[in-house]
Amino acid sequence: MDWSLALASQGIEVTIDFQEGGLGWVLLVSTEQQAAAVATIRQYRLENRRWALRQQWREWGVTFHWGCWRGAG
């Protein structure tokens, strides 16, 4: 999900799709935008590799990003 938002922020059209056969969730981009997408994801991973606001919810297998929390008030 984070990667798709990073790509969208750079104007790269992306589709999130579930692939059978063990691949799971994947991002689909056009061939013309592939190099830009890879560069964007590499840069995103570099800038966010030690992001402390993530917490793994093991029961559900998802990651919660505390930066999106606004709370009440």
PyMOL Python script that loads the backbone (N, CA, C, O; Angstrom):
from pymol import cmd

cmd.read_pdbstr("""\
ATOM      1  N   MET A   1       0.812  -1.186   0.000  1.00  0.00           N
ATOM      2  CA  MET A   1       0.000   0.000   0.000  1.00  0.00           C
ATOM      3  C   MET A   1       0.862   1.258   0.000  1.00  0.00           C
ATOM      4  O   MET A   1       0.592   2.201  -0.744  1.00  0.00           O
ATOM      5  N   ASP A   2       1.907   1.271   0.843  1.00  0.00           N
ATOM      6  CA  ASP A   2       2.779   2.437   0.892  1.00  0.00           C
ATOM      7  C   ASP A   2       3.401   2.710  -0.474  1.00  0.00           C
ATOM      8  O   ASP A   2       3.479   3.856  -0.916  1.00  0.00           O
ATOM      9  N   TRP A   3       3.838   1.652  -1.129  1.00  0.00           N
ATOM     10  CA  TRP A   3       4.486   1.831  -2.425  1.00  0.00           C
ATOM     11  C   TRP A   3       3.525   2.424  -3.437  1.00  0.00           C
ATOM     12  O   TRP A   3       3.919   3.279  -4.230  1.00  0.00           O
ATOM     13  N   SER A   4       2.274   1.990  -3.429  1.00  0.00           N
ATOM     14  CA  SER A   4       1.311   2.517  -4.400  1.00  0.00           C
ATOM     15  C   SER A   4       1.081   4.005  -4.168  1.00  0.00           C
ATOM     16  O   SER A   4       0.905   4.757  -5.128  1.00  0.00           O
ATOM     17  N   LEU A   5       1.080   4.441  -2.917  1.00  0.00           N
ATOM     18  CA  LEU A   5       0.925   5.862  -2.619  1.00  0.00           C
ATOM     19  C   LEU A   5       2.147   6.656  -3.060  1.00  0.00           C
ATOM     20  O   LEU A   5       2.017   7.766  -3.576  1.00  0.00           O
ATOM     21  N   ALA A   6       3.337   6.087  -2.858  1.00  0.00           N
ATOM     22  CA  ALA A   6       4.565   6.752  -3.311  1.00  0.00           C
ATOM     23  C   ALA A   6       4.546   6.910  -4.825  1.00  0.00           C
ATOM     24  O   ALA A   6       4.915   7.963  -5.345  1.00  0.00           O
ATOM     25  N   LEU A   7       4.119   5.870  -5.533  1.00  0.00           N
ATOM     26  CA  LEU A   7       4.052   5.939  -6.992  1.00  0.00           C
ATOM     27  C   LEU A   7       3.023   6.963  -7.446  1.00  0.00           C
ATOM     28  O   LEU A   7       3.287   7.761  -8.345  1.00  0.00           O
ATOM     29  N   ALA A   8       1.849   6.938  -6.821  1.00  0.00           N
ATOM     30  CA  ALA A   8       0.795   7.891  -7.188  1.00  0.00           C
ATOM     31  C   ALA A   8       1.259   9.332  -6.953  1.00  0.00           C
ATOM     32  O   ALA A   8       0.909  10.231  -7.717  1.00  0.00           O
ATOM     33  N   SER A   9       2.044   9.547  -5.898  1.00  0.00           N
ATOM     34  CA  SER A   9       2.528  10.901  -5.607  1.00  0.00           C
ATOM     35  C   SER A   9       3.464  11.416  -6.690  1.00  0.00           C
ATOM     36  O   SER A   9       3.654  12.625  -6.821  1.00  0.00           O
ATOM     37  N   GLN A  10       4.047  10.514  -7.462  1.00  0.00           N
ATOM     38  CA  GLN A  10       4.951  10.884  -8.546  1.00  0.00           C
ATOM     39  C   GLN A  10       4.257  10.859  -9.910  1.00  0.00           C
ATOM     40  O   GLN A  10       4.908  10.994 -10.946  1.00  0.00           O
ATOM     41  N   GLY A  11       2.936  10.687  -9.900  1.00  0.00           N
ATOM     42  CA  GLY A  11       2.176  10.670 -11.146  1.00  0.00           C
ATOM     43  C   GLY A  11       2.289   9.369 -11.916  1.00  0.00           C
ATOM     44  O   GLY A  11       1.994   9.326 -13.110  1.00  0.00           O
ATOM     45  N   ILE A  12       2.711   8.311 -11.246  1.00  0.00           N
ATOM     46  CA  ILE A  12       2.841   6.998 -11.880  1.00  0.00           C
ATOM     47  C   ILE A  12       1.559   6.223 -11.625  1.00  0.00           C
ATOM     48  O   ILE A  12       1.207   5.946 -10.478  1.00  0.00           O
ATOM     49  N   GLU A  13       0.868   5.878 -12.691  1.00  0.00           N
ATOM     50  CA  GLU A  13      -0.377   5.129 -12.557  1.00  0.00           C
ATOM     51  C   GLU A  13      -0.075   3.698 -12.134  1.00  0.00           C
ATOM     52  O   GLU A  13       0.772   3.030 -12.727  1.00  0.00           O
ATOM     53  N   VAL A  14      -0.772   3.238 -11.109  1.00  0.00           N
ATOM     54  CA  VAL A  14      -0.518   1.916 -10.554  1.00  0.00           C
ATOM     55  C   VAL A  14      -1.838   1.230 -10.253  1.00  0.00           C
ATOM     56  O   VAL A  14      -2.819   1.874  -9.881  1.00  0.00           O
ATOM     57  N   THR A  15      -1.849  -0.084 -10.417  1.00  0.00           N
ATOM     58  CA  THR A  15      -2.999  -0.912 -10.066  1.00  0.00           C
ATOM     59  C   THR A  15      -2.538  -1.933  -9.044  1.00  0.00           C
ATOM     60  O   THR A  15      -1.521  -2.600  -9.237  1.00  0.00           O
ATOM     61  N   ILE A  16      -3.288  -2.054  -7.955  1.00  0.00           N
ATOM     62  CA  ILE A  16      -3.005  -3.077  -6.951  1.00  0.00           C
ATOM     63  C   ILE A  16      -3.854  -4.290  -7.315  1.00  0.00           C
ATOM     64  O   ILE A  16      -5.068  -4.179  -7.483  1.00  0.00           O
ATOM     65  N   ASP A  17      -3.203  -5.456  -7.438  1.00  0.00           N
ATOM     66  CA  ASP A  17      -3.909  -6.649  -7.882  1.00  0.00           C
ATOM     67  C   ASP A  17      -3.443  -7.848  -7.074  1.00  0.00           C
ATOM     68  O   ASP A  17      -2.288  -7.907  -6.654  1.00  0.00           O
ATOM     69  N   PHE A  18      -4.341  -8.807  -6.854  1.00  0.00           N
ATOM     70  CA  PHE A  18      -3.987 -10.046  -6.177  1.00  0.00           C
ATOM     71  C   PHE A  18      -3.726 -11.112  -7.220  1.00  0.00           C
ATOM     72  O   PHE A  18      -4.568 -11.378  -8.078  1.00  0.00           O
ATOM     73  N   GLN A  19      -2.552 -11.723  -7.140  1.00  0.00           N
ATOM     74  CA  GLN A  19      -2.154 -12.765  -8.085  1.00  0.00           C
ATOM     75  C   GLN A  19      -2.162 -14.122  -7.385  1.00  0.00           C
ATOM     76  O   GLN A  19      -1.582 -14.283  -6.312  1.00  0.00           O
ATOM     77  N   GLU A  20      -2.803 -15.061  -7.987  1.00  0.00           N
ATOM     78  CA  GLU A  20      -2.820 -16.429  -7.464  1.00  0.00           C
ATOM     79  C   GLU A  20      -1.440 -17.061  -7.654  1.00  0.00           C
ATOM     80  O   GLU A  20      -0.577 -16.490  -8.320  1.00  0.00           O
ATOM     81  N   GLY A  21      -1.243 -18.217  -7.078  1.00  0.00           N
ATOM     82  CA  GLY A  21      -0.006 -18.959  -7.281  1.00  0.00           C
ATOM     83  C   GLY A  21       1.132 -18.513  -6.379  1.00  0.00           C
ATOM     84  O   GLY A  21       2.304 -18.682  -6.718  1.00  0.00           O
ATOM     85  N   GLY A  22       0.789 -17.948  -5.239  1.00  0.00           N
ATOM     86  CA  GLY A  22       1.812 -17.598  -4.279  1.00  0.00           C
ATOM     87  C   GLY A  22       2.385 -16.200  -4.391  1.00  0.00           C
ATOM     88  O   GLY A  22       3.155 -15.789  -3.522  1.00  0.00           O
ATOM     89  N   LEU A  23       2.039 -15.454  -5.427  1.00  0.00           N
ATOM     90  CA  LEU A  23       2.575 -14.106  -5.558  1.00  0.00           C
ATOM     91  C   LEU A  23       1.912 -13.128  -4.593  1.00  0.00           C
ATOM     92  O   LEU A  23       2.562 -12.209  -4.096  1.00  0.00           O
ATOM     93  N   GLY A  24       0.636 -13.320  -4.331  1.00  0.00           N
ATOM     94  CA  GLY A  24      -0.080 -12.424  -3.427  1.00  0.00           C
ATOM     95  C   GLY A  24      -0.358 -11.083  -4.075  1.00  0.00           C
ATOM     96  O   GLY A  24      -0.608 -11.012  -5.278  1.00  0.00           O
ATOM     97  N   TRP A  25      -0.316 -10.017  -3.285  1.00  0.00           N
ATOM     98  CA  TRP A  25      -0.608  -8.669  -3.773  1.00  0.00           C
ATOM     99  C   TRP A  25       0.584  -8.111  -4.531  1.00  0.00           C
ATOM    100  O   TRP A  25       1.721  -8.196  -4.066  1.00  0.00           O
ATOM    101  N   VAL A  26       0.320  -7.540  -5.698  1.00  0.00           N
ATOM    102  CA  VAL A  26       1.360  -6.965  -6.540  1.00  0.00           C
ATOM    103  C   VAL A  26       0.916  -5.593  -7.038  1.00  0.00           C
ATOM    104  O   VAL A  26      -0.271  -5.270  -7.039  1.00  0.00           O
ATOM    105  N   LEU A  27       1.891  -4.798  -7.461  1.00  0.00           N
ATOM    106  CA  LEU A  27       1.622  -3.524  -8.098  1.00  0.00           C
ATOM    107  C   LEU A  27       1.861  -3.670  -9.588  1.00  0.00           C
ATOM    108  O   LEU A  27       2.888  -4.203 -10.007  1.00  0.00           O
ATOM    109  N   LEU A  28       0.929  -3.203 -10.379  1.00  0.00           N
ATOM    110  CA  LEU A  28       1.062  -3.261 -11.828  1.00  0.00           C
ATOM    111  C   LEU A  28       1.237  -1.845 -12.369  1.00  0.00           C
ATOM    112  O   LEU A  28       0.437  -0.955 -12.077  1.00  0.00           O
ATOM    113  N   VAL A  29       2.290  -1.648 -13.159  1.00  0.00           N
ATOM    114  CA  VAL A  29       2.521  -0.365 -13.814  1.00  0.00           C
ATOM    115  C   VAL A  29       2.779  -0.634 -15.296  1.00  0.00           C
ATOM    116  O   VAL A  29       3.127  -1.749 -15.685  1.00  0.00           O
ATOM    117  N   SER A  30       2.604   0.394 -16.107  1.00  0.00           N
ATOM    118  CA  SER A  30       2.844   0.223 -17.535  1.00  0.00           C
ATOM    119  C   SER A  30       4.336   0.047 -17.786  1.00  0.00           C
ATOM    120  O   SER A  30       5.165   0.460 -16.976  1.00  0.00           O
ATOM    121  N   THR A  31       4.663  -0.564 -18.904  1.00  0.00           N
ATOM    122  CA  THR A  31       6.055  -0.780 -19.285  1.00  0.00           C
ATOM    123  C   THR A  31       6.790   0.547 -19.390  1.00  0.00           C
ATOM    124  O   THR A  31       7.959   0.646 -19.016  1.00  0.00           O
ATOM    125  N   GLU A  32       6.109   1.564 -19.897  1.00  0.00           N
ATOM    126  CA  GLU A  32       6.725   2.876 -20.067  1.00  0.00           C
ATOM    127  C   GLU A  32       7.089   3.515 -18.725  1.00  0.00           C
ATOM    128  O   GLU A  32       8.023   4.314 -18.656  1.00  0.00           O
ATOM    129  N   GLN A  33       6.370   3.176 -17.673  1.00  0.00           N
ATOM    130  CA  GLN A  33       6.612   3.775 -16.364  1.00  0.00           C
ATOM    131  C   GLN A  33       7.390   2.861 -15.421  1.00  0.00           C
ATOM    132  O   GLN A  33       7.594   3.206 -14.257  1.00  0.00           O
ATOM    133  N   GLN A  34       7.820   1.719 -15.903  1.00  0.00           N
ATOM    134  CA  GLN A  34       8.478   0.736 -15.055  1.00  0.00           C
ATOM    135  C   GLN A  34       9.772   1.272 -14.430  1.00  0.00           C
ATOM    136  O   GLN A  34       9.972   1.118 -13.225  1.00  0.00           O
ATOM    137  N   ALA A  35      10.642   1.887 -15.208  1.00  0.00           N
ATOM    138  CA  ALA A  35      11.910   2.385 -14.669  1.00  0.00           C
ATOM    139  C   ALA A  35      11.668   3.459 -13.615  1.00  0.00           C
ATOM    140  O   ALA A  35      12.327   3.466 -12.575  1.00  0.00           O
ATOM    141  N   ALA A  36      10.736   4.361 -13.873  1.00  0.00           N
ATOM    142  CA  ALA A  36      10.418   5.411 -12.902  1.00  0.00           C
ATOM    143  C   ALA A  36       9.809   4.814 -11.641  1.00  0.00           C
ATOM    144  O   ALA A  36      10.081   5.289 -10.539  1.00  0.00           O
ATOM    145  N   ALA A  37       8.983   3.771 -11.791  1.00  0.00           N
ATOM    146  CA  ALA A  37       8.365   3.118 -10.637  1.00  0.00           C
ATOM    147  C   ALA A  37       9.418   2.447  -9.765  1.00  0.00           C
ATOM    148  O   ALA A  37       9.386   2.576  -8.541  1.00  0.00           O
ATOM    149  N   VAL A  38      10.338   1.740 -10.379  1.00  0.00           N
ATOM    150  CA  VAL A  38      11.407   1.067  -9.622  1.00  0.00           C
ATOM    151  C   VAL A  38      12.257   2.105  -8.895  1.00  0.00           C
ATOM    152  O   VAL A  38      12.599   1.912  -7.729  1.00  0.00           O
ATOM    153  N   ALA A  39      12.602   3.200  -9.566  1.00  0.00           N
ATOM    154  CA  ALA A  39      13.410   4.248  -8.936  1.00  0.00           C
ATOM    155  C   ALA A  39      12.665   4.881  -7.765  1.00  0.00           C
ATOM    156  O   ALA A  39      13.268   5.165  -6.729  1.00  0.00           O
ATOM    157  N   THR A  40      11.378   5.100  -7.917  1.00  0.00           N
ATOM    158  CA  THR A  40      10.569   5.697  -6.851  1.00  0.00           C
ATOM    159  C   THR A  40      10.494   4.770  -5.645  1.00  0.00           C
ATOM    160  O   THR A  40      10.637   5.219  -4.508  1.00  0.00           O
ATOM    161  N   ILE A  41      10.273   3.490  -5.882  1.00  0.00           N
ATOM    162  CA  ILE A  41      10.189   2.527  -4.774  1.00  0.00           C
ATOM    163  C   ILE A  41      11.543   2.400  -4.071  1.00  0.00           C
ATOM    164  O   ILE A  41      11.595   2.326  -2.843  1.00  0.00           O
ATOM    165  N   ARG A  42      12.628   2.373  -4.831  1.00  0.00           N
ATOM    166  CA  ARG A  42      13.961   2.321  -4.212  1.00  0.00           C
ATOM    167  C   ARG A  42      14.188   3.539  -3.314  1.00  0.00           C
ATOM    168  O   ARG A  42      14.675   3.405  -2.191  1.00  0.00           O
ATOM    169  N   GLN A  43      13.834   4.716  -3.810  1.00  0.00           N
ATOM    170  CA  GLN A  43      14.024   5.928  -3.033  1.00  0.00           C
ATOM    171  C   GLN A  43      13.129   5.923  -1.792  1.00  0.00           C
ATOM    172  O   GLN A  43      13.559   6.326  -0.711  1.00  0.00           O
ATOM    173  N   TYR A  44      11.895   5.468  -1.951  1.00  0.00           N
ATOM    174  CA  TYR A  44      10.974   5.382  -0.809  1.00  0.00           C
ATOM    175  C   TYR A  44      11.540   4.455   0.265  1.00  0.00           C
ATOM    176  O   TYR A  44      11.526   4.794   1.448  1.00  0.00           O
ATOM    177  N   ARG A  45      12.036   3.295  -0.141  1.00  0.00           N
ATOM    178  CA  ARG A  45      12.591   2.340   0.815  1.00  0.00           C
ATOM    179  C   ARG A  45      13.838   2.904   1.503  1.00  0.00           C
ATOM    180  O   ARG A  45      14.043   2.694   2.698  1.00  0.00           O
ATOM    181  N   LEU A  46      14.657   3.612   0.748  1.00  0.00           N
ATOM    182  CA  LEU A  46      15.853   4.226   1.317  1.00  0.00           C
ATOM    183  C   LEU A  46      15.480   5.263   2.378  1.00  0.00           C
ATOM    184  O   LEU A  46      16.079   5.294   3.453  1.00  0.00           O
ATOM    185  N   GLU A  47      14.507   6.099   2.082  1.00  0.00           N
ATOM    186  CA  GLU A  47      14.113   7.170   2.996  1.00  0.00           C
ATOM    187  C   GLU A  47      13.307   6.676   4.192  1.00  0.00           C
ATOM    188  O   GLU A  47      13.235   7.366   5.209  1.00  0.00           O
ATOM    189  N   ASN A  48      12.704   5.502   4.091  1.00  0.00           N
ATOM    190  CA  ASN A  48      11.808   5.020   5.146  1.00  0.00           C
ATOM    191  C   ASN A  48      12.246   3.706   5.768  1.00  0.00           C
ATOM    192  O   ASN A  48      11.431   3.024   6.390  1.00  0.00           O
ATOM    193  N   ARG A  49      13.499   3.334   5.621  1.00  0.00           N
ATOM    194  CA  ARG A  49      13.940   2.024   6.101  1.00  0.00           C
ATOM    195  C   ARG A  49      13.903   1.885   7.613  1.00  0.00           C
ATOM    196  O   ARG A  49      13.797   0.767   8.116  1.00  0.00           O
ATOM    197  N   ARG A  50      13.985   2.961   8.340  1.00  0.00           N
ATOM    198  CA  ARG A  50      13.966   2.887   9.808  1.00  0.00           C
ATOM    199  C   ARG A  50      12.778   3.652  10.376  1.00  0.00           C
ATOM    200  O   ARG A  50      12.864   4.223  11.463  1.00  0.00           O
ATOM    201  N   TRP A  51      11.691   3.663   9.653  1.00  0.00           N
ATOM    202  CA  TRP A  51      10.497   4.398  10.072  1.00  0.00           C
ATOM    203  C   TRP A  51       9.955   3.792  11.352  1.00  0.00           C
ATOM    204  O   TRP A  51       9.544   2.632  11.358  1.00  0.00           O
ATOM    205  N   ALA A  52       9.947   4.555  12.439  1.00  0.00           N
ATOM    206  CA  ALA A  52       9.613   4.043  13.769  1.00  0.00           C
ATOM    207  C   ALA A  52       8.120   3.998  14.051  1.00  0.00           C
ATOM    208  O   ALA A  52       7.705   3.454  15.074  1.00  0.00           O
ATOM    209  N   LEU A  53       7.311   4.554  13.170  1.00  0.00           N
ATOM    210  CA  LEU A  53       5.880   4.633  13.460  1.00  0.00           C
ATOM    211  C   LEU A  53       5.095   3.437  12.939  1.00  0.00           C
ATOM    212  O   LEU A  53       3.875   3.519  12.801  1.00  0.00           O
ATOM    213  N   ARG A  54       5.758   2.347  12.651  1.00  0.00           N
ATOM    214  CA  ARG A  54       5.075   1.146  12.161  1.00  0.00           C
ATOM    215  C   ARG A  54       4.991   0.106  13.269  1.00  0.00           C
ATOM    216  O   ARG A  54       5.902  -0.032  14.085  1.00  0.00           O
ATOM    217  N   GLN A  55       3.905  -0.607  13.280  1.00  0.00           N
ATOM    218  CA  GLN A  55       3.737  -1.674  14.259  1.00  0.00           C
ATOM    219  C   GLN A  55       3.087  -2.856  13.559  1.00  0.00           C
ATOM    220  O   GLN A  55       2.067  -2.701  12.888  1.00  0.00           O
ATOM    221  N   GLN A  56       3.666  -4.017  13.712  1.00  0.00           N
ATOM    222  CA  GLN A  56       3.120  -5.226  13.091  1.00  0.00           C
ATOM    223  C   GLN A  56       1.969  -5.759  13.930  1.00  0.00           C
ATOM    224  O   GLN A  56       2.109  -5.972  15.134  1.00  0.00           O
ATOM    225  N   TRP A  57       0.844  -5.967  13.289  1.00  0.00           N
ATOM    226  CA  TRP A  57      -0.288  -6.620  13.936  1.00  0.00           C
ATOM    227  C   TRP A  57      -0.227  -8.081  13.519  1.00  0.00           C
ATOM    228  O   TRP A  57      -0.746  -8.454  12.467  1.00  0.00           O
ATOM    229  N   ARG A  58       0.395  -8.890  14.329  1.00  0.00           N
ATOM    230  CA  ARG A  58       0.675 -10.275  13.960  1.00  0.00           C
ATOM    231  C   ARG A  58      -0.582 -11.091  13.720  1.00  0.00           C
ATOM    232  O   ARG A  58      -0.612 -11.958  12.848  1.00  0.00           O
ATOM    233  N   GLU A  59      -1.612 -10.812  14.493  1.00  0.00           N
ATOM    234  CA  GLU A  59      -2.832 -11.616  14.329  1.00  0.00           C
ATOM    235  C   GLU A  59      -3.424 -11.460  12.930  1.00  0.00           C
ATOM    236  O   GLU A  59      -4.003 -12.397  12.381  1.00  0.00           O
ATOM    237  N   TRP A  60      -3.271 -10.265  12.364  1.00  0.00           N
ATOM    238  CA  TRP A  60      -3.885  -9.991  11.065  1.00  0.00           C
ATOM    239  C   TRP A  60      -2.877 -10.007   9.928  1.00  0.00           C
ATOM    240  O   TRP A  60      -3.256 -10.055   8.758  1.00  0.00           O
ATOM    241  N   GLY A  61      -1.590  -9.966  10.268  1.00  0.00           N
ATOM    242  CA  GLY A  61      -0.572  -9.947   9.230  1.00  0.00           C
ATOM    243  C   GLY A  61      -0.495  -8.618   8.487  1.00  0.00           C
ATOM    244  O   GLY A  61      -0.090  -8.586   7.325  1.00  0.00           O
ATOM    245  N   VAL A  62      -0.876  -7.522   9.140  1.00  0.00           N
ATOM    246  CA  VAL A  62      -0.812  -6.210   8.505  1.00  0.00           C
ATOM    247  C   VAL A  62       0.066  -5.284   9.339  1.00  0.00           C
ATOM    248  O   VAL A  62       0.328  -5.556  10.511  1.00  0.00           O
ATOM    249  N   THR A  63       0.508  -4.211   8.741  1.00  0.00           N
ATOM    250  CA  THR A  63       1.304  -3.211   9.432  1.00  0.00           C
ATOM    251  C   THR A  63       0.466  -1.954   9.587  1.00  0.00           C
ATOM    252  O   THR A  63      -0.151  -1.491   8.628  1.00  0.00           O
ATOM    253  N   PHE A  64       0.443  -1.401  10.794  1.00  0.00           N
ATOM    254  CA  PHE A  64      -0.268  -0.157  11.046  1.00  0.00           C
ATOM    255  C   PHE A  64       0.730   0.972  11.093  1.00  0.00           C
ATOM    256  O   PHE A  64       1.738   0.876  11.793  1.00  0.00           O
ATOM    257  N   HIS A  65       0.477   2.025  10.375  1.00  0.00           N
ATOM    258  CA  HIS A  65       1.348   3.183  10.332  1.00  0.00           C
ATOM    259  C   HIS A  65       0.776   4.242  11.268  1.00  0.00           C
ATOM    260  O   HIS A  65      -0.246   4.860  10.969  1.00  0.00           O
ATOM    261  N   TRP A  66       1.445   4.448  12.408  1.00  0.00           N
ATOM    262  CA  TRP A  66       0.936   5.363  13.431  1.00  0.00           C
ATOM    263  C   TRP A  66       0.937   6.805  12.964  1.00  0.00           C
ATOM    264  O   TRP A  66       0.280   7.641  13.585  1.00  0.00           O
ATOM    265  N   GLY A  67       1.633   7.124  11.915  1.00  0.00           N
ATOM    266  CA  GLY A  67       1.642   8.474  11.392  1.00  0.00           C
ATOM    267  C   GLY A  67       0.292   8.902  10.850  1.00  0.00           C
ATOM    268  O   GLY A  67       0.040  10.098  10.705  1.00  0.00           O
ATOM    269  N   CYS A  68      -0.580   7.952  10.547  1.00  0.00           N
ATOM    270  CA  CYS A  68      -1.901   8.288  10.030  1.00  0.00           C
ATOM    271  C   CYS A  68      -2.914   8.485  11.140  1.00  0.00           C
ATOM    272  O   CYS A  68      -4.047   8.887  10.874  1.00  0.00           O
ATOM    273  N   TRP A  69      -2.535   8.211  12.375  1.00  0.00           N
ATOM    274  CA  TRP A  69      -3.447   8.306  13.509  1.00  0.00           C
ATOM    275  C   TRP A  69      -3.652   9.770  13.883  1.00  0.00           C
ATOM    276  O   TRP A  69      -2.682  10.502  14.083  1.00  0.00           O
ATOM    277  N   ARG A  70      -4.893  10.196  13.978  1.00  0.00           N
ATOM    278  CA  ARG A  70      -5.193  11.560  14.387  1.00  0.00           C
ATOM    279  C   ARG A  70      -5.779  11.592  15.786  1.00  0.00           C
ATOM    280  O   ARG A  70      -5.657  12.598  16.485  1.00  0.00           O
ATOM    281  N   GLY A  71      -6.406  10.520  16.197  1.00  0.00           N
ATOM    282  CA  GLY A  71      -6.984  10.454  17.530  1.00  0.00           C
ATOM    283  C   GLY A  71      -8.161  11.402  17.699  1.00  0.00           C
ATOM    284  O   GLY A  71      -8.477  12.183  16.802  1.00  0.00           O
ATOM    285  N   ALA A  72      -8.794  11.327  18.836  1.00  0.00           N
ATOM    286  CA  ALA A  72      -9.934  12.191  19.110  1.00  0.00           C
ATOM    287  C   ALA A  72      -9.433  13.493  19.721  1.00  0.00           C
ATOM    288  O   ALA A  72      -8.505  13.505  20.530  1.00  0.00           O
ATOM    289  N   GLY A  73     -10.053  14.557  19.325  1.00  0.00           N
ATOM    290  CA  GLY A  73      -9.735  15.846  19.949  1.00  0.00           C
ATOM    291  C   GLY A  73      -8.874  16.665  19.161  1.00  0.00           C
ATOM    292  O   GLY A  73      -8.530  17.773  19.572  1.00  0.00           O
TER     293      GLY A  73
END
""", "prot")
cmd.dss("prot")
cmd.show_as("cartoon", "prot")
cmd.util.cbc("prot")
cmd.orient("prot")
